[in-house]
Amino acid sequence: MELLRLQARGPMTITELAESVQRTHSATSQKVAAMRAAGLVRTTTGADARTRKITLTAKARRITTRLAAEWRATEAAIADLEAEIPYPLTKVVTNLEAALRRKSFYDRISEKLAADPDWK
């Protein structure tokens, strides 16, 4: 998603990129570091010394067309699935997120293990 966003909008700061893909600054910063290590992006000094602009490398530009095609295919496949079932997949995700906020997956497994005599 980040590479596609940079392809579409051009160089951005980590803050701008994070907001555009609805991720935290921290998560985006880590992802940018990994992409930089993979040779997909480079950073340059931004408008002031405190900001850095992220730009695609030639390597990234060579693959973004394929990434965009994969993204379109994924969205089309999701639409096909949603047409076959009586509820949208996004509702499933929203419901799962709400359930996991009520009780984490870790807590659910821990409770099951605590009740299993083979675990003790």
C-alpha positions as CSV (number, residue, x, y, z in Angstrom):
1,M,0.0,0.0,0.0
2,E,2.8,2.4,0.9
3,L,4.6,1.9,-2.4
4,L,1.4,2.4,-4.3
5,R,0.6,5.6,-2.4
6,L,4.1,7.0,-3.0
7,Q,3.7,6.1,-6.7
8,A,0.4,7.9,-6.9
9,R,1.2,11.0,-4.8
10,G,5.0,11.4,-5.0
11,P,7.4,12.0,-2.2
12,M,5.9,12.3,1.3
13,T,7.1,12.6,4.9
14,I,6.5,9.6,7.2
15,T,3.7,11.5,8.8
16,E,2.0,12.2,5.5
17,L,2.5,8.6,4.4
18,A,1.2,7.2,7.7
19,E,-1.9,9.3,7.5
20,S,-2.6,8.4,3.9
21,V,-2.5,4.6,4.7
22,Q,-4.2,5.0,8.1
23,R,-1.2,3.6,10.1
24,T,0.7,4.9,13.1
25,H,3.8,7.0,12.6
26,S,5.8,4.3,14.4
27,A,4.5,1.5,12.2
28,T,5.1,3.5,9.1
29,S,8.6,4.5,10.2
30,Q,9.5,0.8,10.8
31,K,8.1,-0.1,7.4
32,V,10.0,2.7,5.7
33,A,13.2,1.4,7.3
34,A,12.5,-2.1,6.0
35,M,11.7,-0.7,2.5
36,R,14.9,1.3,2.6
37,A,16.9,-1.8,3.5
38,A,15.3,-3.6,0.6
39,G,16.3,-0.8,-1.8
40,L,12.7,0.3,-2.5
41,V,12.7,3.8,-1.1
42,R,15.3,6.5,-0.2
43,T,14.9,9.3,2.2
44,T,16.1,12.9,1.7
45,T,16.0,16.0,3.9
46,G,12.5,17.6,3.7
47,A,11.5,21.3,4.0
48,D,13.4,21.6,7.3
49,A,16.1,19.5,8.9
50,R,13.6,17.7,11.1
51,T,11.6,16.1,8.3
52,R,12.6,13.5,5.8
53,K,10.9,12.9,2.4
54,I,10.4,9.3,1.2
55,T,10.8,8.7,-2.5
56,L,10.6,5.5,-4.6
57,T,13.8,4.1,-6.1
58,A,14.0,2.9,-9.7
59,K,13.7,-0.6,-8.3
60,A,10.4,0.2,-6.7
61,R,9.1,2.1,-9.7
62,R,9.7,-1.1,-11.8
63,I,7.4,-3.2,-9.6
64,T,4.6,-0.7,-8.7
65,T,2.7,-1.5,-11.9
66,R,2.5,-5.1,-10.9
67,L,1.7,-4.2,-7.3
68,A,-1.2,-2.0,-8.6
69,A,-2.5,-4.9,-10.7
70,E,-2.3,-7.3,-7.8
71,W,-4.2,-4.7,-5.6
72,R,-7.0,-4.4,-8.2
73,A,-7.2,-8.2,-8.5
74,T,-7.4,-8.5,-4.8
75,E,-10.2,-5.9,-4.5
76,A,-12.1,-7.6,-7.3
77,A,-11.8,-11.0,-5.7
78,I,-13.1,-9.6,-2.4
79,A,-16.0,-8.1,-4.3
80,D,-16.7,-11.5,-5.9
81,L,-16.6,-13.2,-2.5
82,E,-18.9,-10.7,-1.0
83,A,-21.4,-11.2,-3.8
84,E,-21.5,-14.9,-2.9
85,I,-22.1,-14.6,0.8
86,P,-24.9,-12.9,2.7
87,Y,-22.7,-10.4,4.5
88,P,-19.8,-8.2,3.7
89,L,-16.3,-9.4,4.7
90,T,-15.7,-5.9,6.2
91,K,-18.5,-6.6,8.7
92,V,-16.7,-9.9,9.7
93,V,-13.5,-7.9,10.3
94,T,-15.4,-5.2,12.3
95,N,-17.2,-7.9,14.4
96,L,-13.9,-9.8,15.1
97,E,-12.1,-6.6,16.1
98,A,-15.0,-5.8,18.5
99,A,-14.9,-9.3,20.0
100,L,-11.1,-9.2,20.4
101,R,-11.4,-5.8,22.2
102,R,-13.7,-7.5,24.6
103,K,-11.3,-10.4,25.2
104,S,-8.0,-10.9,23.5
105,F,-7.2,-14.0,21.5
106,Y,-4.4,-14.7,24.0
107,D,-6.8,-14.6,26.9
108,R,-9.2,-16.9,25.1
109,I,-6.4,-19.5,24.5
110,S,-5.2,-19.1,28.0
111,E,-8.6,-19.8,29.4
112,K,-9.0,-22.9,27.3
113,L,-5.5,-24.2,28.3
114,A,-6.3,-23.6,32.0
115,A,-9.4,-25.8,31.7
116,D,-7.5,-28.5,29.7
117,P,-6.2,-31.3,32.1
118,D,-3.5,-32.2,29.5
119,W,-2.1,-28.7,29.8
120,K,-1.5,-28.8,33.5
